[in-house]
Amino acid sequence: MIRARALALALLLMPALALPAAAHKVIAAVYLGANTIEGEIGFSDGDMAAGVPVTVTDPAGRVLGETVTDAEGLFSFTPIDPVTHVFRADLGAGHVAQVTLPAEEVARLLGKAAVTVPAAAAPQGDAAAPAADTAAIAALLRDELRPLRQDIAAYKEKNDLQTILGGIGYIFGLFGIGFYIAARRRMAKG
């Protein structure tokens, strides 16, 4: 009887002794800006990586440059060569953000590989938006979509933790049912 009480007490105290780790994932994204490559680095819980150095390399590991994230976890980098750019940031505690921008996208930004539009498909007259308006619209969309991406990632992380805690609850419930049945059998015998 004393062993059963000690085991039950140990099972009740186990969650207090082994605190769960606050797991979160690294979120990193890069996209083309007006004349630069822009990006963001943060965590799925909504915290952004502020003041983190970002190293830019090519696939072979040759360093192309460095930049630093601002207070909102944003950074920008002006490319020179139309090669694949690999952005890497060490956030500490084993968290490393790495994201790649293909060479085709960088070449398009630099104007090295211009996309030709057939004359019939080209907009005519007032339908053509000036380049400044297009850049302003792109910047506005990036700024508006950034919080949505962070919210979606935080929501996914919350549901993952909720699922884990639910599974632990089921396990404790099964142990409880087992202890209940064992206690009923002992009471019936004794």
C-alpha positions as CSV (number, residue, x, y, z in Angstrom):
1,M,0.0,0.0,0.0
2,I,2.9,2.3,0.8
3,R,4.5,1.6,-2.5
4,A,1.3,2.5,-4.4
5,R,1.0,5.8,-2.5
6,A,4.7,6.6,-3.2
7,L,4.2,5.7,-6.9
8,A,1.1,7.9,-7.1
9,L,2.8,10.8,-5.4
10,A,5.8,10.4,-7.7
11,L,3.5,10.5,-10.8
12,L,1.7,13.6,-9.5
13,L,5.0,15.4,-8.8
14,M,6.7,14.4,-12.1
15,P,5.3,17.3,-14.1
16,A,6.6,19.8,-11.5
17,L,10.0,18.3,-11.6
18,A,10.4,18.0,-15.3
19,L,9.3,21.3,-16.6
20,P,8.5,21.3,-20.4
21,A,10.8,23.2,-22.7
22,A,9.3,26.3,-24.3
23,A,9.8,25.1,-27.9
24,H,9.6,27.5,-30.8
25,K,10.6,27.5,-34.3
26,V,12.8,29.9,-36.3
27,I,11.0,31.8,-39.0
28,A,13.1,33.3,-41.8
29,A,12.1,34.7,-45.2
30,V,13.7,36.7,-48.0
31,Y,12.1,38.5,-50.8
32,L,12.9,41.0,-53.5
33,G,12.6,44.7,-52.7
34,A,12.9,47.6,-55.1
35,N,16.7,47.4,-55.4
36,T,17.6,45.2,-52.5
37,I,16.9,41.8,-51.1
38,E,14.8,42.2,-47.9
39,G,14.2,39.6,-45.2
40,E,13.0,38.9,-41.8
41,I,14.1,36.6,-39.0
42,G,12.2,35.7,-35.9
43,F,10.5,33.0,-33.9
44,S,7.1,31.3,-34.3
45,D,5.9,32.8,-31.0
46,G,6.0,36.2,-32.5
47,D,9.4,37.4,-31.1
48,M,11.6,38.9,-33.7
49,A,15.4,38.5,-33.8
50,A,16.7,42.0,-33.1
51,G,20.3,43.0,-33.7
52,V,21.4,39.6,-35.1
53,P,24.2,39.5,-37.7
54,V,23.2,37.8,-41.0
55,T,26.0,36.4,-43.1
56,V,25.3,36.2,-46.9
57,T,27.2,33.5,-48.8
58,D,27.0,31.8,-52.2
59,P,26.3,28.0,-52.2
60,A,30.1,27.3,-52.2
61,G,30.4,29.2,-48.9
62,R,32.1,32.3,-50.3
63,V,31.1,35.3,-48.2
64,L,29.2,37.9,-50.3
65,G,28.5,40.3,-47.4
66,E,26.9,40.8,-44.0
67,T,24.0,42.7,-42.6
68,V,22.2,43.0,-39.2
69,T,18.6,42.8,-38.3
70,D,16.8,45.8,-36.9
71,A,14.5,46.0,-33.9
72,E,11.7,44.3,-35.8
73,G,13.9,41.5,-37.1
74,L,14.1,42.9,-40.6
75,F,17.2,43.3,-42.8
76,S,18.1,44.3,-46.3
77,F,21.1,43.4,-48.5
78,T,22.2,44.9,-51.8
79,P,23.4,42.1,-54.1
80,I,26.3,42.6,-56.6
81,D,26.6,39.2,-58.3
82,P,23.7,37.3,-59.9
83,V,24.4,34.1,-57.9
84,T,22.4,32.2,-55.4
85,H,22.4,34.0,-52.0
86,V,22.3,32.0,-48.8
87,F,21.3,34.1,-45.7
88,R,22.4,32.6,-42.4
89,A,21.9,33.9,-38.8
90,D,22.9,32.2,-35.6
91,L,20.2,33.2,-33.0
92,G,21.9,31.3,-30.1
93,A,20.7,28.3,-28.1
94,G,21.0,26.1,-31.2
95,H,18.6,28.2,-33.3
96,V,20.0,28.9,-36.8
97,A,18.0,30.6,-39.5
98,Q,19.0,29.8,-43.1
99,V,17.1,30.8,-46.2
100,T,18.2,30.8,-49.9
101,L,17.3,33.1,-52.7
102,P,17.9,31.5,-56.1
103,A,20.2,33.0,-58.7
104,E,17.4,33.6,-61.1
105,E,15.6,35.9,-58.6
106,V,18.8,37.8,-57.9
107,A,19.6,38.2,-61.6
108,R,16.1,39.5,-62.1
109,L,16.6,42.1,-59.4
110,L,19.9,43.2,-60.9
111,G,18.4,43.4,-64.4
112,K,20.9,40.9,-65.7
113,A,18.3,38.5,-67.1
114,A,15.4,40.7,-68.2
115,V,12.1,39.0,-68.9
116,T,10.8,39.9,-72.4
117,V,7.1,40.7,-72.7
118,P,5.6,40.2,-76.1
119,A,4.4,43.5,-77.6
120,A,0.8,42.3,-77.8
121,A,0.7,41.5,-74.1
122,A,2.2,44.8,-73.0
123,P,-0.2,47.2,-71.5
124,Q,-1.0,50.3,-73.4
125,G,-1.7,53.9,-72.4
126,D,-3.0,54.6,-68.9
127,A,-3.1,50.9,-68.0
128,A,0.6,50.8,-67.5
129,A,1.6,51.6,-63.9
130,P,4.8,53.7,-63.5
131,A,7.7,51.8,-61.9
132,A,7.6,54.0,-58.8
133,D,3.9,53.0,-58.2
134,T,4.7,49.4,-58.7
135,A,7.6,49.6,-56.1
136,A,5.3,51.4,-53.7
137,I,2.6,48.8,-54.0
138,A,5.1,46.0,-53.5
139,A,6.5,47.6,-50.4
140,L,3.0,48.2,-49.0
141,L,2.1,44.6,-49.6
142,R,5.2,43.3,-47.9
143,D,4.6,45.5,-44.8
144,E,1.0,44.4,-44.6
145,L,1.6,40.7,-45.1
146,R,4.5,40.5,-42.6
147,P,2.3,40.5,-39.4
148,L,0.0,37.9,-41.0
149,R,2.9,35.5,-41.7
150,Q,4.0,35.9,-38.0
151,D,0.5,35.3,-36.7
152,I,0.1,32.2,-38.8
153,A,3.4,30.7,-37.6
154,A,2.5,31.5,-34.0
155,Y,-0.9,29.9,-34.4
156,K,0.7,26.7,-35.8
157,E,3.1,26.6,-32.9
158,K,0.3,27.1,-30.4
159,N,-1.6,24.2,-31.9
160,D,1.4,21.9,-31.8
161,L,2.0,22.6,-28.1
162,Q,-1.8,22.1,-27.4
163,T,-1.6,18.7,-29.1
164,I,1.4,17.6,-27.0
165,L,-0.3,18.7,-23.8
166,G,-3.4,16.8,-24.8
167,G,-1.4,13.7,-25.4
168,I,0.2,14.0,-22.0
169,G,-3.2,14.4,-20.5
170,Y,-4.4,11.2,-22.2
171,I,-1.4,9.3,-20.8
172,F,-2.1,10.5,-17.2
173,G,-5.8,9.6,-17.7
174,L,-4.9,6.1,-18.7
175,F,-2.6,5.7,-15.7
176,G,-5.4,7.0,-13.5
177,I,-7.8,4.4,-14.8
178,G,-5.2,1.7,-14.3
179,F,-4.7,2.8,-10.7
180,Y,-8.4,3.0,-10.1
181,I,-8.9,-0.6,-11.4
182,A,-6.0,-1.9,-9.3
183,A,-7.4,-0.2,-6.2
184,R,-10.8,-1.7,-6.8
185,R,-9.3,-5.2,-7.2
186,R,-7.4,-4.8,-3.9
187,M,-10.5,-3.6,-2.1
188,A,-12.5,-6.6,-3.4
189,K,-9.8,-9.0,-2.2
190,G,-9.3,-7.5,1.1
